[in-house]
Amino acid sequence: MQNFTWPYPLAYDQEETVRADVLVLGGGIAGCMAAIAAARKGQKVVLVEKGATKMSGAGGSGCDHWESAATNPCSKVTPEQLTQAMLDDNEGYNNGISHYIECREGYDRLLDIEKMGGKIRDTHDEFKGAAFRDEETKLMFAYDYRSKITLRVWGTTFKPAMYRELKKLGVKIIDRVMVTSLLTENGKQGGRCIGATGIHTRTGKFYIFQGKASIMCMSRPARIWLFSSAHTGLCEFRPTQCIGDGHAMGWRAGAEFTMMEKSVGAEFSAAGRSYPPYGAGNNHNTWYGASLIDSTGKEVPYVNRDGEVLKTVDERFLPAKNQQFFLKGGSVDYPKYEIDGPETIPFSQLLKEGYKLPFYADLSNLPEMERKVIWGMMVGEEGKTKVPIYENYKKAGFDPEKHVLQCYGTGWTSASFLSQERQLFGLPGGFLNDWKLSTNLKGLYVAGDALYASNCYGHAAATGSYAGRHAADFASDNVFVEIDSNQIEGEKKRVYAPIHNDPETAIGWKELNEGIAKTMQNYCGEVKYDDLLKTGLLRLQEYEEKVVPQTFAYNPHELVRLLEVFDILTNARLILQASLARKTNSKPFCFQRGDSDQNETETDRKLIVLKQQDNKIVTRELPVDFYGDLKANYEKLNSEYIKS
């Protein structure tokens, strides 16, 4: 590295100030839709993105389905019914506000994207006559062919379409700049958010962004428990640079967070022990409806929510008796039997009945249209599948009419995970929001994966657009606030410290990330104890005080990687604090205490809300349904949108 010539001019000593009515932080799906919505309301918008906005973010490479399109013309489910089902499915631990927005406005955003040039219909009649296609609208549906609330889409066309719309609307896009901190009024923790800082990932130039309103649209935390310096590409399902920078800077600024103690068994990311996502091994969405066979070719029974064996392929896409609807494999209603893998009877029972490992995903016995839509569209349009799975497997000779694909672990599961390997997957924690998607920091709005209980593509697009509208209204009613120079100088000192350290005794970003992950595995694993959690906090504090000052970066790229790991360290400490605050066992949170046998009941379910105030931890509790009546509260604040 010392002999490597950096190909870009270094500008560590340069500074640039950028002003905007609405400042959008993060150029993923939520960020793009937020910027588009704010620009359409006549605001001057600046979007800042760590990568290249045209294809960046968790959804930048595509998506194969659009959940919760409850208002599409074929839907038989209302937004209220669908949101309530989502809440019930998670025993109330869900973001009723953001998911109602998703269910109410999700299809509107699809129509927006279609106008921008994205493809949402089978316009070439490739699947004409298929059971999942509506012949009049040419919309195609997934999972539940009766209720028709989830659409199959050509998601690889979406992000480029959004990018073109941003350019058309005159949004100023600043790519390859990592946002490092939020600026607050008078530099005070908990004060009004008045902008942000950042550094260019190639030149190292320092940026000061000033905004009347700001929208946080960054990813959820990652690489907290799992990291492998040898297999960094397999450490996360999402892009490796999506690690929760927004959570970390929000926590430092005094924003409120909730559900940060929630963690689930890792999925798609076993730090070098995993396999390519959707290369077989997940029947929850992309492969939904495919058959499973054992090593002798014997088909594994496909069952519904009630454990009844389905005799035809058509039955797999219809709700069970007395089941109103489902999203994926009955996920809206809890199954009435214990399952080890989706759509199959328990794995242990399969072995007793003589089924032999390994198991294989078998598309060859499906009707032609079902096989074609899974392999030709769902696999290929989903993020991280177009090249590594669809194109590479075809080059290797895979033919879904003739061949089967070996699954991993014990059936559909993608890998076997250790009990201490947890991950922020499936409605994880994040910023607390109100009905305007505003945070407790005045002027800071939040959307997409930054929200608590965030979800998929449609949720990001709908909440992004919604936050953009309300942030634009705030910006039109407010003025710029002077930035505190001391806050700027403090951030510059923090950000650039690693380039001044001694490379001979330096510690790199990978080593620090591995240390954090190992600490979290040891002290914040499957079973929680106060003593372990407190020890973990002390260990991370040692990293902050003794290891971080010894880190070194040769160039802006390494500096960005280090700053990401600093944010991972901040998020790990936030998770430990949240875990300490929850004293009861919680099944929906996958939260188990070894020092308490107290289980939460339906009446005492609460959201634990945390923030920093004067650098001290402040906690409070909220009812899980604090948001009140969904329809009434939504319509109270969105009359102009409803009329339009």
LUMNUSE-335442 format. One record per residue (C-alpha): residue in one letter; y, z, x negated. Coordinates in pm, whole numbers, padded with zeros to 5 digits, always signed. Layout:
BEGIN
AYZX/...
REM end
This chain:
BEGIN
M+00000+00000+00000/Q+00243+00075-00282/N+00219-00285-00408/F+00257-00435-00061/T+00585-00618+00002/W+00724-00541+00346/P+00809-00879+00509/Y+01114-00761+00706/P+01453-00639+00584/L+01472-00260+00587/A+01760-00114+00786/Y+01701+00261+00784/D+02071+00314+00722/Q+02187+00096+01011/E+02273+00207+01364/E+02329+00015+01687/T+02460+00143+02020/V+02359-00028+02345/R+02503+00056+02689/A+02352-00015+03030/D+02404+00090+03389/V+02028+00135+03415/L+01818+00197+03104/V+01446+00122+03143/L+01219+00286+02888/G+00892+00096+02853/G+00822-00269+02928/G+00483-00246+03096/I+00418-00322+03463/A+00626-00032+03594/G+00908-00101+03349/C+00931-00471+03432/M+00934-00410+03806/A+01191-00130+03767/A+01422-00354+03565/I+01384-00640+03814/A+01465-00415+04110/A+01769-00259+03941/A+01901-00599+03831/R+01866-00736+04183/K+02097-00457+04298/G+02365-00589+04065/Q+02328-00338+03783/K+02347-00419+03412/V+01995-00341+03292/V+01853-00288+02944/L+01476-00270+02897/V+01338-00119+02574/E+00977-00187+02473/K+00772-00084+02170/G+00574-00409+02172/A+00653-00755+02313/T+00738-00730+02682/K+00584-01064+02772/M+00229-00928+02734/S+00265-00558+02649/G+00154-00242+02825/A-00170-00119+02978/G-00166-00406+03230/G-00018-00669+03003/S-00347-00849+02947/G-00431-00864+03317/C-00601-00699+03613/D-00879-00812+03843/H-00793-00619+04157/W-00492-00477+04338/E-00565-00154+04517/S-00403-00014+04826/A-00252-00330+04972/A-00252-00160+05310/T+00018-00382+05463/N-00144-00718+05387/P-00202-00929+05702/C-00579-00872+05699/S-00578-00496+05644/K-00734-00270+05906/V-00599+00050+05747/T-00244+00189+05768/P-00052+00322+05467/E-00067+00668+05623/Q-00445+00657+05666/L-00502+00527+05316/T-00273+00778+05146/Q-00428+01067+05337/A-00774+00951+05231/M-00659+00949+04867/L-00526+01303+04907/D-00842+01427+05076/D-01064+01265+04814/N-00898+01480+04548/E-00876+01797+04758/G-00500+01759+04776/Y-00446+01725+04401/N-00273+01391+04415/N+00081+01257+04419/G+00142+01202+04788/I+00487+01053+04723/S+00392+00790+04467/H+00070+00690+04641/Y+00242+00652+04976/I+00492+00425+04801/E+00196+00235+04656/C+00027+00198+04995/R+00349+00114+05181/E+00505-00126+04928/G+00212-00247+04715/Y+00158-00571+04905/D+00533-00638+04901/R+00519-00629+04522/L+00230-00876+04521/L+00440-01115+04727/D+00725-01064+04479/I+00495-01150+04191/E+00369-01457+04377/K+00729-01578+04413/M+00776-01522+04039/G+00479-01748+03967/G+00180-01512+03964/K-00140-01619+04139/I-00268-01397+04422/R-00454-01647+04645/D-00744-01888+04610/T-00507-02184+04633/H-00762-02429+04487/D-01032-02330+04740/E-01265-02232+04457/F-01424-01963+04675/K-01395-02133+05013/G-01642-01988+05262/A-01712-01672+05067/A-01755-01348+05261/F-01469-01189+05068/R-01217-01468+05138/D-00982-01495+05436/E-00968-01863+05521/E-00624-01854+05682/T-00431-01670+05408/K-00667-01759+05119/L-00648-01395+05009/M-00964-01256+04850/F-01088-00899+04891/A-01298-00659+04687/Y-01532-00365+04755/D-01481-00321+05131/Y-01501-00654+05314/R-01437-00495+05653/S-01119-00298+05587/K-00969-00550+05343/I-00732-00320+05155/T-00810-00421+04795/L-00732-00773+04677/R-00891-00976+04401/V-00610-01131+04198/W-00548-01346+03893/G-00384-01065+03698/T-00353-01253+03369/T-00072-01456+03532/F+00133-01152+03634/K+00304-01023+03320/P+00431-01364+03202/A+00571-01419+03554/M+00755-01085+03540/Y+00892-01170+03197/R+01034-01498+03324/E+01199-01314+03614/L+01356-01060+03378/K+01508-01340+03175/K+01624-01519+03490/L+01801-01205+03613/G+01975-01150+03281/V+01802-00825+03190/K+01864-00745+02823/I+01517-00704+02667/I+01496-00517+02338/D+01144-00561+02205/R+00973-00385+01916/V+01180-00069+01943/M+01003+00264+01980/V+01197+00510+02195/T+01186+00848+02020/S+01390+01091+02233/L+01590+01141+02549/L+01960+01223+02517/T+02096+01496+02742/E+02446+01600+02842/N+02595+01825+02568/G+02259+01797+02391/K+02119+02073+02612/Q+01753+02103+02706/G+01731+02049+03082/G+02068+01875+03106/R+02145+01542+03267/C+01968+01251+03097/I+02237+01020+02957/G+02033+00788+02736/A+01777+00770+02459/T+01724+00695+02091/G+01483+00462+01918/I+01389+00285+01595/H+01295-00076+01534/T+00927-00102+01450/R+00985-00368+01182/T+01322-00289+01027/G+01352+00083+01096/K+01704+00042+01237/F+01821+00333+01453/Y+01923+00266+01814/I+02136+00474+02049/F+02095+00380+02415/Q+02349+00501+02668/G+02277+00473+03038/K+02423+00597+03364/A+02062+00621+03487/S+01734+00602+03296/I+01383+00522+03415/M+01080+00654+03224/C+00801+00393+03246/M+00580+00477+02950/S+00205+00537+02936/R-00002+00848+02991/P-00112+01053+02684/A-00412+00938+02483/R-00601+01012+02160/I-00577+01384+02237/W-00947+01471+02204/L-01087+01143+02073/F-00989+00954+01762/S-01169+00767+01486/S-00978+00636+01187/A-01262+00389+01125/H-01273+00251+01480/T-00916+00277+01606/G-00965-00017+01841/L-01233+00170+02034/C-01046+00498+02064/E-00883+00416+02394/F-00930+00197+02699/R-00558+00128+02708/P-00374-00036+02415/T-00379+00193+02113/Q+00001+00219+02101/C+00007+00360+02455/I-00020+00729+02370/G+00224+00914+02596/D+00550+00896+02401/G+00740+00947+02726/H+00557+01270+02811/A+00639+01412+02468/M+01009+01327+02471/G+01037+01443+02833/W+00877+01777+02743/R+01115+01824+02452/A+01412+01741+02678/G+01317+02000+02940/A+01152+01785+03209/E+00901+01941+03448/F+00532+01844+03430/T+00233+01919+03646/M-00147+01875+03644/M-00145+01858+03263/E-00444+02093+03249/K-00659+01836+03429/S-00915+01659+03212/V-01231+01463+03283/G-01527+01338+03083/A-01412+01053+02863/E-01452+00696+02985/F-01454+00381+02773/S-01344+00576+02468/A-01595+00764+02256/A-01418+00722+01922/G-01655+00471+01766/R-01956+00548+01985/S-01838+00343+02280/Y-01889-00020+02380/P-01648-00290+02496/P-01505-00200+02838/Y-01668-00398+03119/G-01918-00560+02884/A-02162-00415+03144/G-02173-00045+03201/N-01920+00017+03480/N-01989-00062+03843/H-01689+00124+03985/N-01466-00182+03997/T-01502-00499+03789/W-01882-00515+03820/Y-01890-00371+04171/G-02177-00510+04375/A-02394-00616+04080/S-02760-00522+04070/L-02925-00294+03819/I-03279-00352+03690/D-03498-00156+03452/S-03670-00286+03139/T-03964-00420+03343/G-03736-00617+03576/K-03774-00373+03865/E-03456-00351+04071/V-03294-00010+04094/P-03223+00096+04456/Y-02861+00038+04565/V-02745+00314+04797/N-02445+00386+05017/R-02236+00700+05051/D-02509+00875+05250/G-02785+00797+05001/E-02941+00529+05221/V-03102+00242+05033/L-02930-00088+05115/K-03162-00380+05175/T-02916-00669+05143/V-02632-00757+04910/D-02395-00793+05207/E-02443-00424+05295/R-02303-00320+04958/F-01957-00428+05068/L-01953-00251+05406/P-01885+00118+05479/A-02170+00345+05581/K-02219+00464+05938/N-01921+00676+06048/Q-01739+00591+05724/Q-01406+00433+05815/F-01346+00258+05482/F-01387+00288+05108/L-01212+00162+04798/K-01490+00150+04541/G-01843+00259+04619/G-01736+00511+04881/S-01482+00680+04655/V-01250+00772+04942/D-01515+00988+05104/Y-01719+01225+04889/P-02086+01119+04877/K-02318+01342+05077/Y-02569+01355+04792/E-02546+01435+04421/I-02526+01115+04216/D-02549+01064+03840/G-02422+00708+03851/P-02245+00502+04117/E-02450+00315+04376/T-02788+00447+04252/I-03004+00745+04335/P-02992+01022+04071/F-03099+00908+03725/S-03346+01194+03687/Q-03514+01084+04010/L-03536+00724+03888/L-03728+00836+03579/K-03967+01043+03792/E-04033+00735+04003/G-04131+00534+03697/Y-03819+00333+03619/K-03798+00263+03248/L-03500+00241+03013/P-03302+00049+02916/F-03135-00066+03234/Y-02965-00405+03271/A-02685-00544+03486/D-02831-00841+03672/L-02605-01103+03828/S-02877-01367+03860/N-03009-01238+04192/L-02668-01229+04365/P-02544-01498+04604/E-02362-01771+04411/M-02011-01674+04526/E-02064-01305+04443/R-02197-01392+04097/K-01915-01638+04039/V-01639-01398+04143/I-01773-01114+03926/W-01834-01316+03612/G-01587-01599+03652/M-01293-01399+03785/M-01325-01020+03784/V-01458-01026+03428/G-01188-01232+03265/E-00886-01123+03469/E-00931-00750+03400/G-00740-00610+03103/K-00935-00628+02774/T-01201-00864+02910/K-01069-01220+02892/V-01141-01271+02521/P-01374-00991+02405/I-01607-01015+02704/Y-01572-01334+02906/E-01497-01584+02628/N-01700-01423+02349/Y-02008-01369+02563/K-01996-01731+02680/K-01971-01849+02318/A-02276-01635+02238/G-02470-01820+02509/F-02463-01574+02799/D-02539-01741+03132/P-02513-01506+03435/E-02759-01723+03631/K-03032-01667+03371/H-02949-01364+03159/V-02899-00991+03210/L-02676-00753+03013/Q-02802-00424+02876/C-02616-00120+03006/Y-02542+00183+02797/G-02651+00542+02827/T-02826+00620+03154/G-02752+00323+03372/W-02401+00211+03462/T-02231+00467+03236/S-02051+00318+02937/A-02171+00573+02681/S-02302+00926+02652/F-02024+01176+02585/L-02021+01519+02432/S-01916+01805+02656/Q-01604+01876+02449/E-01484+01515+02473/R-01226+01517+02748/Q-00967+01257+02841/L-00661+01218+03062/F-00832+00967+03286/G-00830+00939+03663/L-00510+01074+03823/P-00396+01272+03516/G-00094+01498+03471/G+00262+01381+03420/F+00626+01416+03519/L+00691+01595+03848/N+00891+01379+04090/D+01079+01402+04418/W+01109+01145+04698/K+01350+00932+04492/L+01104+00940+04199/S+01368+01146+04022/T+01285+01429+03783/N+01450+01768+03739/L+01667+01604+03471/K+01954+01452+03666/G+01974+01077+03605/L+01610+01044+03488/Y+01369+00857+03715/V+01000+00803+03652/A+00738+00543+03746/G+00387+00420+03669/D+00169+00609+03423/A+00447+00857+03346/L+00408+01005+03697/Y+00161+01283+03764/A-00157+01156+03930/S-00080+00799+03823/N-00315+00521+03915/C-00362+00149+03855/Y-00166-00177+03848/G-00043-00172+04207/H+00075+00187+04175/A+00272+00098+03860/A+00436-00205+04020/A+00526-00033+04346/T+00663+00286+04189/G+00848+00087+03923/S+01031-00120+04181/Y+01103+00187+04394/A+01242+00385+04099/G+01452+00083+04002/R+01618+00075+04345/H+01702+00444+04348/A+01814+00453+03984/A+02047+00161+04058/D+02204+00357+04344/F+02255+00656+04115/A+02412+00438+03846/S+02657+00284+04093/D+02780+00632+04191/N+02812+00776+03838/V+02982+00708+03507/F+02878+00719+03142/V+02872+01059+02976/E+02972+01110+02614/I+02679+01152+02376/D+02651+01467+02165/S+02674+01369+01797/N+02473+01671+01684/Q+02181+01561+01900/I+02192+01217+01741/E+02202+01354+01386/G+01917+01594+01457/E+01699+01314+01590/K+01776+01087+01296/K+01678+01365+01058/R+01347+01419+01242/V+01264+01050+01270/Y+01333+00950+00911/A+01198+01262+00735/P+00860+01103+00645/I+01013+00817+00442/H+01169+01069+00201/N+00854+01269+00126/D+00638+01247-00186/P+00368+00979-00140/E+00146+01144-00403/T+00091+01454-00190/A+00145+01294+00149/I-00069+01317+00462/G-00114+00999+00670/W-00100+00945+01043/K-00475+00897+01080/E-00561+01225+00912/L-00316+01415+01131/N-00448+01249+01448/E-00805+01340+01353/G-00700+01699+01291/I-00534+01726+01633/A-00837+01576+01807/K-01078+01812+01633/T-00857+02109+01720/M-00855+02009+02086/Q-01232+01960+02088/N-01283+02306+01937/Y-01028+02502+02139/C-00970+02305+02461/G-01310+02167+02547/E-01515+02172+02863/V-01504+02552+02903/K-01170+02728+02863/Y-01105+03077+02725/D-00761+03232+02676/D-00850+03335+02322/L-00960+02982+02232/L-00655+02822+02391/K-00420+03058+02208/T-00599+02990+01879/G-00561+02618+01943/L-00188+02663+01997/L-00158+02853+01669/R-00347+02578+01486/L-00121+02307+01631/Q+00183+02515+01543/E+00057+02522+01184/Y+00035+02143+01192/E+00393+02128+01322/E+00529+02364+01059/K+00316+02282+00754/V+00154+01940+00794/V+00423+01733+00965/P+00676+01803+00683/Q+00421+01663+00433/T+00363+01330+00606/F+00479+01007+00448/A+00541+00651+00564/Y+00570+00350+00332/N+00731+00123+00591/P+00855+00114+00953/H+00508+00032+01085/E+00357+00346+00932/L+00661+00544+01043/V+00602+00440+01404/R+00234+00535+01379/L+00339+00877+01247/L+00595+00928+01521/E+00325+00846+01776/V+00101+01116+01630/F+00391+01362+01636/D+00410+01287+02010/I+00034+01333+02042/L+00080+01674+01882/T+00353+01762+02134/N+00135+01650+02426/A-00161+01850+02296/R+00052+02164+02291/L+00170+02090+02646/I-00191+02058+02764/L-00287+02391+02602/Q+00009+02563+02768/A-00088+02418+03107/S-00449+02528+03054/L-00336+02883+02978/A-00135+02887+03299/R-00433+02802+03523/K-00647+03113+03572/T-00907+02988+03822/N-01186+02733+03806/S-01105+02402+03972/K-01362+02136+04052/P-01116+01849+04116/F-00949+01926+03781/C-01281+01942+03593/F-01139+02278+03487/Q-01388+02553+03403/R-01310+02895+03261/G-01561+03098+03067/D-01358+03417+03100/S-01332+03410+03479/D-01571+03346+03766/Q-01290+03306+04016/N-01295+02970+04194/E-00992+02839+04374/T-01014+02817+04750/E-00859+02565+04984/T-00580+02806+05075/D-00473+02889+04719/R-00460+02538+04575/K-00130+02504+04393/L+00034+02271+04146/I+00129+02455+03827/V+00464+02321+03706/L+00578+02369+03346/K+00896+02297+03154/Q+01077+02413+02844/Q+01401+02606+02886/D+01576+02718+02567/N+01246+02624+02395/K+01057+02883+02601/I+00781+02796+02849/V+00877+02838+03213/T+00614+02800+03487/R+00624+02793+03864/E+00387+02701+04145/L+00420+02437+04416/P+00205+02374+04724/V-00004+02062+04665/D+00158+01910+04977/F+00516+02001+04882/Y+00629+01648+04969/G+00600+01707+05346/D+00558+01435+05608/L+00489+01110+05423/K+00622+00855+05666/A+00927+01054+05779/N+01045+01144+05430/Y+00990+00790+05300/E+01183+00630+05587/K+01468+00881+05556/L+01551+00750+05206/N+01460+00383+05238/S+01623+00253+05555/E+01798-00030+05369/Y+01469-00147+05216/I+01288-00127+05550/K+01555-00340+05719/S+01535-00603+05447/
REM end
